[in-house]
């Protein structure tokens, strides 16, 4: 099954940002079709594009997108939309959290009040949402903003009462837990 990746990059001051990423199968080309699942991570990592301000087909993914893509085909999932707490593209968490925009300019988050109309275009009422922004306490303010915005839209959060593990969740030999994929698969099949 061939997958296609559509995305929208833009600039915020001098920072590259990604508004969303859609992952679709070949047979989900109908643009009016809403996503089967919306996944929310922390921020875009290392995926690349030189084109800004229009939807494009992404040709180079990153490890997070590759892992999320494996959810296609579970149940009847053919279309995943990936959003982030922040649109600021940065593969390094520590550098991301130290970016001054995080505290001073909320335009980088689709969940900020100034982006309500954009959010309503990308997330419909009753959409199924899976939280995957990680368990780092540094994202608490962004997470609270997201919860507030999602509740206003009345979405169905599938894993609201579980840890919001990131798709690249790392395990140690001392704690051989289920992989993120297996945990997420169970959540998706039960909803």
N, C-alpha and C positions, 0 to 999 in steps of 0.2 A: 504494500500500500504506500503510494507516494504522498508525502506531506508537503504542503506549501505554507510559507511563513510570510505574513503581511505585517508591516509595522509602520509607525509614524514617528520619525525623529524631528526634533526642533531645537532651537537655541534659546536658552534663558540667559540673558547677558552673554557671557562668553563660554557658557557651559553647555555641552551636548546633553540632551535629554531625550527619553523615549516615552511617548504617551501611552502606547499599548503595543501588544504583539498578538496577532491572531495566528493560531495553528489550525490548519484545516486539511481534511482529506480531499482528494481530487473530486469526490462526489458531493462535497458540501460547498460548491461554488456559488450557490444562490446568496447574494449579498444581503437579502432581507432576512435570511435565516439568523436567528440569534444564537449566541454561543450555548453549547450544551452545559458548559461549566466555565466559571470565571475563577481564576486562581490569582491570589494576591501575594506577591513576594515583597521584599524590602526595597530593592532598587535594581535597575538594569545593570548588568555586569559588563561583559566584554564583547557582546555582539556588535557588529559594525555596519555602518552605511555611510556613504559620502553624500547622500541625497537628503535634504531637509524639507520639511513643510509639505509633504504629500505622502500618501500611502504608497509604499513600495514593497516589492517582494524581496525579502531578506535572503541572502545567499550564504552568509556565514553565521552560524549559531554559536552558542557558548555551552559549557557543560550543564548549566541549569536548564536551559531551553531543551537540550537533548534529553535530559531526564524527564522533564515535563511532557515532552512529545510521546513518551512511552505510554502515557495514559490514554492516548487515542486508541480506540478499539475496545476499551473496557466498557462493558454494557453496550450502550448505543452512542458513545461519545465519538463524535466526528469533528467537533469544533470546540477549541479551547481559546479563551481570551485571557491573556496574561496582563495584569495591571500591577502596579507597585505602590507602596506607601509614598515613595518619592520617585519622580521621573529622572532624577540626576543619575547619569550613567557613570559608574565607577566600580571596577571589579574588587577594590580593596575596602573592606568594611571600616577599618580605622580611619582611613583618609576620608571616606564618605561621611562618617559621623563628625569629623572635624571641619567639614565644609561650612563656611559661615552662612550660606544660603539656608541650611537646615533650620537654623534658629531665627533668621531675620526675614526671610522671604518665603511665604507659604505657597507662592505660585508654582513651585516645583512639585506640589502634591495635588493629584487629581481629587483628593478628598477635602481640600480646603474649600472654604465658602466661596472664594472667587472662581472656582472651577465647577460649581454645581451643575451648570447646564451641560458641560462636557461630560461629566460623570453620568448624568441621566441619559445621554446619547449612547454611552458605552455599557451601562449596567441598567437593565430594565427591572421594574418591579417583579418580584417573585423569581428573579434569576437565582440559580444555584451557585453558591460561592464557597470556595475552599481557601482557607487562610494558610499561608505558607511563608510568612515573613520572618520566621526564626524566633528564638526565645531570648534574644539579647535585650536586656532592660533599657539599653540606650534608645531603642525605637519606641518607647512607651508613649511619648507625646504624639508621634505620628500614628501609632496604633489607635490611640483614643480618638483622634480626629477621624480615622477611617471608620471605626465603630459607629460614631455619631452619624456620619454621612450614610453608611449602609443601612442603619436603622430607619433613617428618614425615607429611604427608597423602599424599604420592606423587602429585603432579599432573604433567601433561605441560606443561612450559614451552616454548612454541613458538619463542620468540626468545631463548633463554638465552644464546646466543653472539653476540648482536648488541647494538648500543646500544639502550637502552630509551627511545627518543624519545617525548616527550609528543605527543598528538594535535595540539596547536597549535604544533608545531615550526616555527621561523622560519628562513627561508633568506635569504641575501644575494645580491645580483646577481653577486658574485664567485664564489659557490659555488652555482650553479643545480642543486641535487640533486633527486632524486625527492621528491615530497610524502610525508608520513607515510601518507596514505591508500594511495598506490600501493605503498609498501614493505610496509605491513601486508596489503594485498590479496595480494601475492605469498606472504607467509608463510602466510596462511590457506589459499590454494589449494594450497600444497605440503604441507599437513599434514592 
